[in-house]
Amino acid sequence: MTALSLLWPSQALAGPPEGGDCSGAGKWVVCEADNDTSAPGSGSQPAGSDSGKHSAKPACTVRKLDPQPPKGSMYWKGESPGDGKAVYERACATGDGGTPVYTYFVADDAADVPAVDPVVVAQQAVSKMQLTGPDIANPRPAGKYVVGIPMWMWVNKSPTTFGPNTTSATAGGVTVTATAKVTKIVWGMGDGTTVSCNGAGTTYAASYGKQESPTCGHTYTRSSVAKADGKYTVTATSTWTVDWQVNGGGEAGQFTEIRQSQAQVAIGELQVVR
């Protein structure tokens, strides 16, 4: 089991959260999610943001309700007020314009509990998915391609290479379900040009002849003979859009993940025989 350590401020620690371990009783609390893995060369950023880093400052605060709800209240979720537990309110600034969204949960009675940012938990869920770069089906390293003839690009689909991929994670009593899917692939063709495609591309068939791909293609204008090993390096960079939702609550959001794959392709020139 590997673990991803995450930090958020807290006044005190009220025991290990469900689904991971916490330690520390000062300004910072360190929590580890179960079965977390991350792919090398990966990155994430909130949708619409230029930054690939997520702030350690949480968007949530937690307080113990005072007075506590009466016995039988729906806030207890079947628990009893007399068994050493208490009802807490979590306020997360995840609504429109940063307005707070409130959820309630039952936990062991303590002076305070860690405030958990659901975006951090969603990122834990994504790291469990083991997302990778595109599974490039074409261009193939052993394929035969020539200058002036349209090339069709497409990728194979799977939960880890294209999606959709759905996983949940839990920390500090917050369970978040995240669904990731590829929404864009940008191809760097190795000749200085890029091609942006909004899907997996169209699989080529001989019946299409020399026509251009209707969804994702490129036509080389010069051979690759001058390149290292006589090949162009083709880079496919996928943008994964991740939609997340707090289980049992109204909090939801979206961010993106980036993954990348490469392939080598030789481009030759047609020789006219007279």
Secondary structure as UniProt FT lines:
FT   STRAND          5..9
FT   TURN            18..19
FT   STRAND          20..23
FT   STRAND          28..33
FT   TURN            34..35
FT   TURN            40..41
FT   STRAND          43..46
FT   TURN            47..48
FT   STRAND          60..64
FT   TURN            71..72
FT   HELIX           74..76
FT   TURN            77..78
FT   TURN            81..82
FT   STRAND          85..92
FT   HELIX           96..98
FT   STRAND          101..108
FT   HELIX           118..129
FT   STRAND          135..138
FT   TURN            141..142
FT   STRAND          145..146
FT   TURN            147..148
FT   STRAND          151..152
FT   STRAND          154..156
FT   TURN            159..162
FT   STRAND          165..171
FT   TURN            172..173
FT   STRAND          174..188
FT   STRAND          194..197
FT   HELIX           206..208
FT   TURN            209..210
FT   STRAND          217..218
FT   TURN            225..226
FT   HELIX           228..230
FT   STRAND          232..246
FT   TURN            247..248
FT   STRAND          252..265
FT   STRAND          267..268
//
